[in-house]
Amino acid sequence: MVLRLSIKVRRNRRRIDQPKTAAENHARKTGERVRRDARMIEKVRAGSLPYTPVVMSWLSTKCAKKASRITPDDVNALIV
């Protein structure tokens, strides 16, 4: 026999658990962002345009530009 929770009970549990989960994820994701930035900067320093799609996506986010519009000057300004 399977006991099913009512929608109200599930929503209450989610409302209570969500802030705790968000706080745990925030700490973990912040650390991962720092590690990813360090990894990407190493790859940028080791190569030249055009980079792999992963690096270009990261550069695009950091420069707030489309990947096709990123210039070597943008990359140099970012890694300094």
C-alpha positions as CSV (number, residue, x, y, z in Angstrom):
1,M,0.0,0.0,0.0
2,V,1.4,3.4,-1.1
3,L,0.7,6.4,1.1
4,R,0.3,9.6,-0.9
5,L,0.9,13.0,0.6
6,S,-1.6,15.7,0.0
7,I,-0.7,18.6,-2.1
8,K,-0.8,20.9,1.0
9,V,1.6,18.7,2.9
10,R,4.0,18.5,0.0
11,R,3.9,22.3,-0.4
12,N,4.5,22.9,3.3
13,R,7.5,20.6,3.3
14,R,8.9,22.3,0.2
15,R,8.4,25.7,1.7
16,I,10.3,24.7,4.8
17,D,13.1,22.8,3.1
18,Q,13.7,25.2,0.3
19,P,15.6,27.9,2.2
20,K,17.9,25.3,3.8
21,T,18.6,23.7,0.4
22,A,19.3,27.0,-1.2
23,A,21.8,28.0,1.5
24,E,23.7,24.7,1.1
25,N,23.7,25.0,-2.7
26,H,24.9,28.6,-2.5
27,A,28.0,27.7,-0.6
28,R,28.8,24.8,-2.9
29,K,28.2,26.7,-6.1
30,T,30.2,29.7,-4.9
31,G,33.3,27.5,-4.4
32,E,32.7,25.8,-7.8
33,R,32.6,29.2,-9.5
34,V,35.9,30.1,-8.1
35,R,37.5,26.8,-9.2
36,R,35.9,27.1,-12.6
37,D,37.2,30.7,-13.1
38,A,40.8,29.6,-12.2
39,R,40.5,26.6,-14.6
40,M,39.3,28.8,-17.4
41,I,41.9,31.5,-16.9
42,E,44.6,28.8,-17.2
43,K,43.1,27.6,-20.4
44,V,42.9,31.1,-21.8
45,R,46.6,31.8,-20.9
46,A,47.7,28.5,-22.5
47,G,45.8,29.0,-25.8
48,S,44.7,31.7,-28.3
49,L,41.5,32.6,-30.1
50,P,39.4,30.8,-31.1
51,Y,39.2,28.7,-27.9
52,T,37.1,25.6,-27.3
53,P,33.3,26.1,-27.0
54,V,33.4,25.8,-23.2
55,V,36.0,28.5,-22.9
56,M,34.3,30.8,-25.4
57,S,31.0,30.4,-23.5
58,W,32.8,31.4,-20.2
59,L,34.5,34.3,-22.0
60,S,31.2,35.4,-23.4
61,T,29.6,35.5,-20.0
62,K,32.5,37.3,-18.4
63,C,32.8,39.9,-21.2
64,A,29.0,40.3,-21.7
65,K,29.4,39.8,-25.4
66,K,28.6,37.2,-28.0
67,A,31.4,34.8,-28.5
68,S,31.8,35.9,-32.1
69,R,32.4,39.5,-31.0
70,I,35.2,38.7,-28.5
71,T,38.5,40.2,-29.5
72,P,42.0,39.5,-28.2
73,D,41.9,42.9,-26.3
74,D,38.8,41.7,-24.4
75,V,40.6,38.5,-23.4
76,N,43.8,40.4,-22.3
77,A,41.7,42.8,-20.2
78,L,40.0,39.9,-18.5
79,I,43.1,37.9,-17.6
80,V,45.1,40.8,-16.2
